[in-house]
């Protein structure tokens, strides 16, 4: 396991996430590997684990895509609001100069 897939150790036992915590990305979930269990030992079926991780990564990718779309929509709305505010300010200025 490489360092980019490891979570930081909690300091002082706090239950909240610190600024050092970074959320998992889909590729990190897909590349996460578990040590296989030996013959006759208890453990998880690696194929099941990998199938689940792929499902989680797909769900995370969908969430990140929805978040990106939401951010684009927010930026579009903000730009429209700025244009409207600018137009309103120009109209007020023109009305004030006409008096």
C-alpha positions as CSV (number, residue, x, y, z in Angstrom):
1,X,0.0,0.0,0.0
2,X,1.4,3.4,-0.9
3,X,1.3,6.5,1.2
4,X,-1.3,8.2,-0.9
5,X,-3.9,5.6,0.1
6,X,-3.2,5.8,3.8
7,X,-5.3,7.9,6.1
8,X,-3.5,10.2,8.5
9,X,-3.4,9.0,12.1
10,X,-5.8,11.0,14.3
11,X,-3.9,13.3,16.7
12,X,-5.2,13.7,20.3
13,X,-8.1,11.4,19.7
14,X,-10.3,14.0,18.2
15,X,-13.4,12.7,16.4
16,X,-13.5,15.4,13.8
17,X,-11.4,15.5,10.6
18,X,-8.4,17.8,10.7
19,X,-7.2,20.0,7.9
20,X,-4.6,17.4,7.1
21,X,-7.3,14.9,6.1
22,X,-8.0,14.5,2.4
23,X,-11.0,12.6,1.2
24,X,-10.6,9.5,-1.0
25,X,-10.7,9.9,-4.7
26,X,-12.2,7.2,-7.0
27,X,-8.8,6.2,-8.3
28,X,-7.6,5.7,-4.7
29,X,-10.5,3.3,-4.0
30,X,-9.9,1.4,-7.3
31,X,-6.2,0.9,-6.6
32,X,-6.5,-0.1,-3.0
33,X,-5.5,-3.7,-2.6
34,X,-5.8,-6.1,0.3
35,X,-3.5,-8.9,1.2
36,X,-5.0,-12.3,0.1
37,X,-5.8,-14.8,2.8
38,X,-4.0,-18.1,2.9
39,X,-5.6,-21.4,2.1
40,X,-7.7,-22.7,4.9
41,X,-7.7,-19.3,6.7
42,X,-10.6,-17.1,7.5
43,X,-10.9,-13.9,5.6
44,X,-12.6,-11.9,2.9
45,X,-12.9,-13.1,-0.7
46,X,-10.7,-10.7,-2.6
47,X,-12.9,-10.7,-5.7
48,X,-15.9,-9.6,-3.5
49,X,-13.8,-6.8,-2.0
50,X,-12.5,-5.6,-5.4
51,X,-16.1,-5.7,-6.8
52,X,-17.3,-3.6,-3.8
53,X,-14.4,-1.1,-4.2
54,X,-15.2,-0.7,-7.9
55,X,-18.8,0.0,-6.9
56,X,-17.8,2.6,-4.3
57,X,-15.4,4.2,-6.8
58,X,-18.2,4.4,-9.3
59,X,-20.5,6.0,-6.8
60,X,-17.8,8.5,-5.8
61,X,-17.2,9.4,-9.4
62,X,-20.9,10.1,-9.8
63,X,-20.9,12.3,-6.7
64,X,-17.8,14.2,-7.9
65,X,-19.4,14.7,-11.3
66,X,-22.6,16.0,-9.7
67,X,-20.6,18.3,-7.5
68,X,-18.7,19.7,-10.5
69,X,-22.0,20.3,-12.4
70,X,-23.4,22.0,-9.3
71,X,-20.3,24.3,-9.2
72,X,-20.6,25.1,-12.9
73,X,-24.3,26.0,-12.4
74,X,-23.5,28.1,-9.4
75,X,-20.8,30.0,-11.4
76,X,-23.3,30.5,-14.2
77,X,-25.9,31.9,-11.9
78,X,-23.4,34.2,-10.1
79,X,-22.3,35.6,-13.5
80,X,-25.9,36.2,-14.5
81,X,-26.6,38.0,-11.2
82,X,-23.5,40.1,-11.6
83,X,-24.6,41.1,-15.1
84,X,-28.1,42.0,-13.9
85,X,-26.7,44.0,-11.0
86,X,-24.4,45.9,-13.4
87,X,-27.3,46.6,-15.7
88,X,-29.4,47.8,-12.7
89,X,-26.6,50.1,-11.5
90,X,-26.2,51.6,-15.0
91,X,-30.0,52.2,-15.2
92,X,-30.0,53.9,-11.8
93,X,-27.1,56.1,-12.8
94,X,-28.8,57.1,-16.0
95,X,-32.0,57.9,-14.2
96,X,-30.1,60.0,-11.7
97,X,-28.3,62.0,-14.4
98,X,-31.6,62.6,-16.3
99,X,-33.0,64.6,-13.3
